[in-house]
Amino acid sequence: MKKRPSIEIRLLVISVLFFVLATGCKKKDDSVTVTDIDGNTYRTVTIGTQVWLKENLKTTRFNDGTDIPVVTDRTSWTNQKTPGLCYYDNDDATYKNTYGALYNWYAVEKGNLCPAGWHVPSKNEWAALVSSLGGEDIAGLELKEKGTQHWQSPNEGATNSTGFSGLPGGWRYGQGGGFGGVGTHGPFWSTTPDVPGESAWFFELYYGNGTALVDDQFMSNGFSVRCIKN
């Protein structure tokens, strides 16, 4: 007669299976840091098969060392058709540490904005993230930072169970050069153009519900950037 495994072996197998199931969740906090060319460090997190930076990009240079112009004047920002960055309300002392910089799409288009080995996600990469978390109506709940330290109330239902820690960095308007949305909206660029020379796709989180939308906007807008691993 075939000998059954001992009770100890069976318990070990059950423990291993439980561990696999418990750790096969959406989030894996890698506790790894990545450094950009300016010396800013970022933590990383794995969500499904994607590895993301947990913080918004802050660099003032492309990863080849080329400077990205800081554009403060409203008219100059509106007319800018080359790479540029700014900080919300032109106030880096208040906003840079938490929300990073706001970049126009021309900075994204260059292809070397993120640290080496990383890139700005495409429209399809953002869409894959949203799909893996249940779709655009609810995915934001698992991507947004919990509470109202940075998000305005209600931010109801936000769990940040993925560890993505999405923040409401707001935007700079491409038309007029003003600012808006800090505390309520978290828009992030993709690399994918929509209307050539005019608009590109972006991803956005919102304080009022769990939506996570992929939409299009003017390339001259200033949005946050999150990097994804190559």
Rosetta blueprint (number, residue, H / E / L):
1 M L
2 K L
3 K L
4 R L
5 P L
6 S L
7 I H
8 E H
9 I H
10 R H
11 L H
12 L H
13 V H
14 I H
15 S H
16 V H
17 L H
18 F H
19 F H
20 V H
21 L H
22 A H
23 T H
24 G L
25 C L
26 K L
27 K E
28 K E
29 D E
30 D E
31 S E
32 V E
33 T E
34 V E
35 T E
36 D L
37 I L
38 D L
39 G L
40 N L
41 T E
42 Y E
43 R E
44 T E
45 V E
46 T E
47 I E
48 G L
49 T L
50 Q E
51 V E
52 W E
53 L E
54 K L
55 E L
56 N L
57 L L
58 K L
59 T L
60 T L
61 R E
62 F L
63 N L
64 D L
65 G L
66 T L
67 D E
68 I L
69 P L
70 V E
71 V L
72 T L
73 D L
74 R H
75 T H
76 S H
77 W H
78 T H
79 N H
80 Q L
81 K L
82 T L
83 P L
84 G L
85 L E
86 C E
87 Y L
88 Y H
89 D H
90 N H
91 D L
92 D H
93 A H
94 T H
95 Y H
96 K H
97 N H
98 T H
99 Y H
100 G L
101 A L
102 L E
103 Y E
104 N L
105 W H
106 Y H
107 A H
108 V H
109 E H
110 K L
111 G L
112 N L
113 L L
114 C L
115 P L
116 A L
117 G L
118 W E
119 H E
120 V L
121 P L
122 S L
123 K H
124 N H
125 E H
126 W H
127 A H
128 A H
129 L H
130 V H
131 S H
132 S H
133 L L
134 G L
135 G L
136 E L
137 D L
138 I L
139 A H
140 G H
141 L H
142 E H
143 L H
144 K E
145 E L
146 K L
147 G L
148 T L
149 Q L
150 H L
151 W L
152 Q L
153 S L
154 P L
155 N L
156 E L
157 G L
158 A L
159 T L
160 N L
161 S L
162 T L
163 G L
164 F L
165 S L
166 G E
167 L L
168 P L
169 G E
170 G E
171 W E
172 R E
173 Y L
174 G L
175 Q L
176 G L
177 G L
178 G L
179 F E
180 G E
181 G E
182 V E
183 G L
184 T L
185 H E
186 G E
187 P E
188 F E
189 W E
190 S E
191 T E
192 T E
193 P E
194 D L
195 V L
196 P L
197 G L
198 E L
199 S E
200 A E
201 W E
202 F E
203 F E
204 E E
205 L E
206 Y E
207 Y L
208 G L
209 N L
210 G L
211 T L
212 A E
213 L E
214 V E
215 D E
216 D E
217 Q E
218 F E
219 M L
220 S L
221 N L
222 G E
223 F E
224 S E
225 V L
226 R L
227 C L
228 I E
229 K E
230 N L
